[in-house]
Amino acid sequence: TGATSNNLRKLKNLDYCPKYCISGYNSATGLGYQNRDLVSKLKISRWLAIEHPTQPFLNDIEGGETGKLNFETNEIVLRKSLKDIDCLIFYEQPLIKCLPRVAQEMGIALVCIVNWEWLSPNLDWLDKIDLFICPNQLTYDILMKWKYAGSYPWEIELILAPIDTERFDYKKKSQCNSFLFINGHGGV
């Protein structure tokens, strides 16, 4: 939707199979499991696993190479870690502050899969994103409004979040004993 960034245009016109990288937690957390699902389902060349402040790393998933970084990773290490990568994907937020700027400077297409509860129009990295993937209509509508209000060149796609039904055994229920309440942390 809208003008395509140079990095995304370059990615779409490659004459070889692009190298994808995921950046984010590999821990027993919501984001950690979202990242593990991506790594296990997509052909990922590299996973920049960021150290979680309270949870240990989980075992690596077979497939691409895994590098372990932390919030304080410097630009030199980050640039080496991103060498030869065509597209960098992360959930919710970049975790390493300089990551969006470094990726943009290196000509790497930057994709954010949005978790709306952490989204705000005041985030300083929004203008570095090439593509937002929205897992629900609410997030898509919010980003479309911000895109036009701020003249951002993002592309925005609505791809509904899949549920891996094979992960959980079916159990017939006739009564609900618990409910889910999502209480975000300063987002929309």
SVG drawing of the C-alpha trace seen along z (x, -y; Angstrom):
<svg xmlns="http://www.w3.org/2000/svg" viewBox="-21 -14 54 48">
<polyline fill="none" stroke="black" stroke-width="0.4" points="0.0,0.0 1.6,-3.3 5.1,-4.2 7.6,-1.4 10.9,-2.1 14.2,-1.6 15.2,1.3 11.9,3.1 11.9,2.4 15.5,3.9 14.3,6.9 11.4,7.5 13.8,7.3 16.6,9.7 17.6,12.3 18.5,14.7 16.8,16.1 16.9,13.4 18.6,14.0 16.2,13.4 17.2,12.7 15.0,12.5 16.0,10.4 14.4,11.0 14.2,13.2 14.7,16.9 13.2,17.4 10.2,18.7 8.2,15.5 5.5,14.4 7.9,12.7 10.3,15.7 7.7,18.1 6.5,15.8 10.1,15.7 10.6,19.5 7.4,20.0 8.8,17.8 12.2,19.5 10.6,23.0 8.2,22.2 10.2,19.8 13.5,20.3 15.6,18.0 19.4,17.6 20.2,16.1 18.6,15.4 20.0,12.6 18.8,13.9 18.7,11.1 19.3,11.9 16.2,11.5 16.7,9.6 15.2,12.3 14.8,15.5 17.5,17.8 18.0,18.7 16.1,21.7 17.8,24.3 18.5,23.2 16.1,24.4 17.6,26.3 18.0,24.3 19.8,21.0 22.7,19.8 22.0,18.3 24.0,15.4 23.5,14.3 23.4,10.6 22.2,8.3 20.6,4.8 24.0,3.1 25.4,4.7 27.5,2.1 27.2,1.1 30.4,2.9 29.1,6.3 25.7,5.5 27.0,4.7 29.1,8.0 26.0,9.9 23.9,8.4 26.5,8.9 24.9,10.4 21.4,10.2 18.7,8.8 15.7,8.6 15.5,8.2 12.3,9.1 11.4,8.4 8.2,8.6 6.9,5.6 10.1,3.6 13.8,3.7 15.2,4.4 18.6,3.0 18.2,-0.7 20.4,-1.3 19.2,1.7 16.7,-0.1 19.1,-2.8 22.0,-0.3 19.8,1.9 18.6,-1.1 22.2,-2.3 23.2,1.2 20.3,1.3 18.5,4.1 14.7,4.2 13.2,3.8 10.0,5.6 8.1,5.2 5.4,7.7 3.2,5.5 1.9,6.3 -0.4,3.3 0.0,3.0 3.6,1.7 2.8,-0.6 2.9,-4.4 3.2,-7.1 6.0,-8.6 8.5,-5.7 11.7,-7.0 12.2,-4.0 8.9,-4.1 10.3,-6.0 13.0,-3.3 10.4,-0.5 9.9,0.7 7.0,3.1 4.6,3.5 2.8,6.9 -0.4,6.5 -1.9,9.6 -5.3,8.1 -7.6,5.5 -7.3,3.1 -3.5,2.8 -3.9,2.4 -6.4,-0.4 -4.2,-2.2 -1.1,-2.1 -3.0,-3.2 -4.2,-6.3 -0.6,-7.1 0.8,-6.4 -1.3,-9.1 -1.1,-11.5 2.7,-11.3 3.3,-10.8 5.3,-7.6 6.4,-5.5 5.7,-2.2 4.0,0.7 1.4,2.2 0.0,5.7 -2.8,7.4 -1.8,11.1 -4.0,12.6 -2.1,14.3 -2.1,18.1 -2.8,20.5 -0.8,23.8 -3.7,26.1 -1.4,29.2 0.4,27.9 -2.5,28.4 -4.7,31.5 -8.4,30.9 -10.3,31.0 -14.1,30.5 -15.1,27.9 -18.5,27.1 -17.4,24.4 -14.9,21.6 -12.9,21.1 -10.5,18.5 -10.4,15.5 -7.6,13.6 -7.1,9.9 -4.5,8.1 -3.0,5.2 -0.5,3.4 2.5,1.4 2.0,-2.1 1.0,-1.3 -2.1,-2.4"/>
</svg>
